[in-house]
Amino acid sequence: MYTCGPTVWNYPHIGNYRTFLFEDLLRRFLEYRGYKVIQVMNITDVDDRIIKECREHSHDLREFTEKYERAFFEDLDFLGAEKAEYYPRATDNIPEIIQIIEGLLRKRIAYKSEDGSIYYSISKFPSYGKLSGIKPSELKAGARVSQDDYSKDSVEDFALWKAWDEKDGKIFWESSLGRGRPGWHIECSAMSMKFLGEEFDIHTGGVDLIFPHHENEIAQSEGFTGKKFANYWLHSEHLLINEQKMAKRLGNFITIREIRGRGIDGQTLRFFLLSGHYRAQVNFSEKSIDQAAASVKRINEFVSRLEETRSKSQSSGQHSDLDLQVLKLVEETRRGYVEALENDLDSPSALAKVFEFITEANRLLDKGQISFRAAVAMHEFINKDFNTIFGVILGHTSPSDLDEEEVTLLKEREEARKRKDWSEADSIRNKLSDMGIEVQDTPEGQRWRRRIRTLG
């Protein structure tokens, strides 16, 4: 699967991470169902905005983009996203980009303009618009658009290679195409085909990329190879704030750095971003984050109860009638949960099944009716089936959530527990609590999470 990654000219906002986490959910569920996933997520490290920033502030291209690239990977760790197999940069794949453009020129699907730039002729690709629904009658014959990020009504020939001019400064490549640089759209075609081949299974991204970016990717890729580009396209909807699309150009965006500064932990934000169906708009608000925090807390408290029950119970070696009822509950929950995710990643329905399960399991725990065997089966479902995909259970927080002092204190507390110095362990626990870190001792060892706070 190919997933359109960040353009590293600034810090991504949490609306971007909604898309990246939907792709993480998809990847995890495919792996859960037994597929081997090869994922490519590109890093766009040259485009109009990056060049503008480098020119206006005298930045070196690589130094400028690497700052935001590092931040992107730190954010993925904070959110508990699995790593893709490949993260190619556009600037590391210029030869592959040139090869495709040369092929399109030979086929006369592309042409060189008066200034030396090379454009894709959309009139030469009869099925242009098949993804976005753009109608051929809307095409502006002979009209060209050179900028990377253009209006949704600019159905025009688009730039594959931009001839150098003084605005580009020192950012250019010498090639058979002339001195210049690639357009944004061609970068993804080159990187996806390099790592996944000319045909692959799944292409994903945000809905804002359907047109023109993904439409142009299809045109240039299929125009070059004569083969179907991607078999399935999945797009996530916008994240809203105050019922308005979150976007840098609107100035209403929130970054992960701001989220962390407000004391919101990665699991809470992850749960919030995954709790809505990926094809439905979701509104970010103080109330929605508080609800997500409460949900994450409820899940973790349930896991702790199961672990406590399991540690205190003994295996009888035989199933009681009640055990059989619990095992049936687990299997029915697992079946409904998986069916929901198989139905176009219906995460709201899947989560509803999980919380129905937790409610019933807590009722049985309150009555003392959960045996060792039943607790093991429940724990296996919530960890293996649920957390493998949603990743919000305590103890799975990234170490990057902690500063140096917090890491040191947790290590000291673990050492105190090994010495059975309970007074020292409690003292360190209290100190960590004052710092906003909740610590819990479980049969599997010490677990922790940053205390849930509201946006206020």
Secondary structure, DSSP 8 states (H G I E B T S, - for coil): -EE---BTTS--BHHHHHHHHHHHHHHHHHHHTT-----EE-BB--SHHHHHHHHHHT--HHHHHHHHHHHHHHHHHHTT----SB--BGGG-HHHHHHHHHHHHHTTSEEE-TTS-EEE-GGG-TTTTTTT---GGG--TT-EE-SSS--TT--SEEEEEEE--GGGTT--B--TT-SEEE-HHHHHHHHHHHHH-SSEEEEEEEGGGIIIIIHHHHHHHHHHHSS--EEEEEEE--EEETTEE--GGGT---BHHHHHHTT--HHHHHHHHHHS-TTS-EEE-HHHHHHHHHHHHHHHHHHHHHHHHHHH----SS--HHHHHHHHHHHHHHHHHHHHHHTT--HHHHHHHHHHHHHHHHHHHHTT---HHHHHHHHHIIIIIIIHHH--STT-S-GGGS-HHHHHHHHHHHHHHHTT-HHHHHHHHHHHHHTTEEEEEETTEEEEEE------
